[in-house]
Amino acid sequence: MKKIIAANWKNNGSKDFVKDFFNYFLKNINCNNEIVIFPPDLYINQVNEYRDKENFNLGSQKLNQRNDETYTSGNNSEMFIDVGCSYILVGHSEVRIVAEEDVVNNLFYTNNLQAIFCVGENEDEKNSGNAQIKLSNQLDLLCKKEMYPNVKPKKAIIAYEPVWAIGTGNIPKIDDISFMHNFIKTYVSENHPFLKEKDIMVLYGGSVNSKNAEEILSAPYVDGVLIGGASLDAKEFAKICNLKI
């Protein structure tokens, strides 16, 4: 199975940034894995101009509107598909902090977009030994049958992002990453109404860079990475994409 190398640009970018990034990146990429880039909504169209069927896939960072409602400032799944997206981030910790209830709405209305469902514990939950309880509570939403009223998903992609590791330069020990990824796969396969373990991919996110990416990607149960800050540097991101795992 191919690894997924995903770039979350968050709220960074400009027209010049996009141009400079891809002028370097596309000339220096030699990757057999799946690359997914999540730019800010305003730059999705521009990023899509550099995309073809082989080089990378495109995603949005957040659904802003229920598909069946008129809502100012909203973007629904059909709109994102129309501009070239095939992926959507759901439940990133930075979004959960502002509006936890949006996670329910966003997951329910992803439709034909493949969700990357983000979970992770904060430092207090880690230190108190409650990380697995936290993840179980978050994963329960993904496992609810009512989340899939019209179609049975063929796979689930989950990003394990310990909140305490995001943007800090700190990452869990590799054995701990493997343990948590195995826990996630087992929990979802035992509780999801449709999916089995072979249908579940788990990515690691949180202070991933070119120095630690190979070790993380080589760890058992790790199916890819979701990269924040390092994905804004075209040279750094290309190094990670070009790793042969």
N, C-alpha and C positions, 0 to 999 in steps of 0.2 A: 504494500500500500504506500502510495506517495505521501511524503510529509507535507504539511501545510505551513508555509512561511507567510505570515500575515503582518501587514504594516498598519498600525493605527496612528494616523497623523494628528488625531485630536483636533484642536482648533488652530492648527498651524498651517501656513501656506500663503502663497500669492501667485499671480500669473507668472511672474519671473521665476519663482521657486519651482513651480511645476515644470516649466520649460528647461531650466538648468538641471533639475533632478533627472528627467528622462533622457536628456541629451547625453548624460553620463551613463545612467543605469542601463539603458537598452543596448549600448555598445559594449558593455562589460559583464553582461549576464550570461551565465552558462549553467543553467539549472534544470534538473530533471524532476523537481518537485513542483508543487502547486503554489503559486504566489498570488496573494490577495492583498489589494491595497484599499484602505478605507480613508479617503480624503474628506475634508469638510464638504458639505453639500454644495457650496458655491463653486467648487472646483471639479466636481464629478464630470461635467461635460468636457472640460479641458483635458482631464486625465484620460477620459475615454478615447480621445483622439489618438493617443499613443498605444492603444490596446488593439491586439488582434487575437485570433483564436488560440495562439500558442504562447504568448509571452506572459500574461498575467490576467487575473480576474479582478473584478471591481465590486466594492461594497459600500454601503452607507453606514454611518455610525449610529443612527437612531431613527426609528419611525416616529413621526410627530403627529400622526393623525389616524384615527380609525377609518377604515375604508368606507364605511357606510354613513359617515357623517360629514357635513360641511363644517370646516373648522379653519379659521384664519391662522396662517403660519404653518399649516400642516402639509406634510408630504406623505403619501401612502405608498404601498408596495408596488402598485402598478406604475406609478410615476418613476420610482427608482429603477424598475425593470426597463422602462421606456428609454432611460438615459444610459443603459448598459450595465446596471448592477445585477449581480446574481447572489450576493451575500448581504447580510445585515447583522450588525452587532446588537445583542439584546442583553440588558442587565449589567453593563459595565459598572464597576463600583462607583465611578464618578457620577454616573447617571442615577444610580440607586440612592445615593446620598440626598439628591435633590427631590426625587419623586419615585419612591419605591413602587407605587401603584402603576406607574407606566410600564413596569416590567410585564405585568399581567396583560395589559392592552397590547403591547408591542409583540409579545410572543403569539398571542391569539391571531394577530392580523399580519403575520409575516407572509402568509400565502405561498407564492412560488419562489420567494427568496429563501435561501438557506441560512438559517440562523446560526450564529456562533454565540452560544449562551454562556455568559460569564458568571463565574462563582468565585468566592474566596472569603477567607476569614480575616478579621483585623488583628492587630497585635494583642489586644486584651483577650480575644477569643483563643488565639494561639497559646498565650502564656497560661491561660486558665485550663487548657486541655479540652476546650470545647470546639475545636476546629471542625471535627467531623460532624458534630451536631449542627453547626452552622451550615455546612455544605449540604447536609441532608435536607434541612429546611428549604434551602434555595433550590435544590434539585427536585423537590416534590412538585413544584410548579411545572417543570418540564415533563414530569411523569403523569400529569393529570390527563385523562382521556378526553375531557371536555376542551382541552387546548387544540384538539384536532377534529373539528366538527365535520369537515368535508373530505379530507384526504389523510391517508396514513403516511407519515414520513418514512423515507427509505433509510435515513441515517440521522444521527444527532452529532453535532460538533459542540463540544464544551470547552471553554477556556478557563483553566484554573489559574486565577490571578490572586495570590495572597495580597491583601490590601497593603500590608506592611512592607511589601517588597516593591510596590509600584513607585518608580522614580526615586528610590532611596539608594540604589546601588547594592542593596542586600538581597540575596536569594536564599531559599532553603537549601539544605544539603541535598545532594543529588539523590541519595537514598530516600529522603523525605518526599522529594518530588515524585519519585516512582511510586512510593507508598500511597500518596494522595491520588495520583492518577489511577492507580489500580482500584482504590476505594471508590472513586467516582464511576468508573466503568462497571464495577460490580453492583453498586447501588442502583444505577440507572437500568442495567440489564435485568435486575430483580424486580424493579418497580414500574418500569415503563410498560404501557399496555401493548406495544407493538414490537419494540426493538430488542434485539439480542446483543450480546457483547461485541460480536463481529461488526455490528452496525454503528458502533459508538467510537468516536474519535475524541481524544482529549489533548488540547494544546496547553503549553505552559506560557504564562505571561508575567512579567514583573522584573524589570532591570536586565532584560536580555540584551547582550551585545556580542560583538564578534569574538570576544575573548572567552565567553562562557557558552556560546550557542552550540558548539559541537558536542560538548560534554552533556548538555541538557538534551539535545536531540538524539543522542546515542543511548540515553537512559531507557530502561524498560518502561513500557506503557505510555511513552511520550510520542504523540503523533504529529507534533509540530509546535510552533511558537507563535505568540502574538506579541509584536514588538512595538513599543512606544517611541521613546526618544531616539533610539538608534536607527529607527526607520526613516528619520528626517535627513540623515546623512547618506547620500546616494552611494558613496564608496563603502561605508560601513554596512549598509543594507545589502549591497551586492556581494560583499564577502560572506555574509550569512547565507544568502540565497545560493551561493556557489558551493557551499559545503557538500561534500559527498558522504552521505550517511547510509 
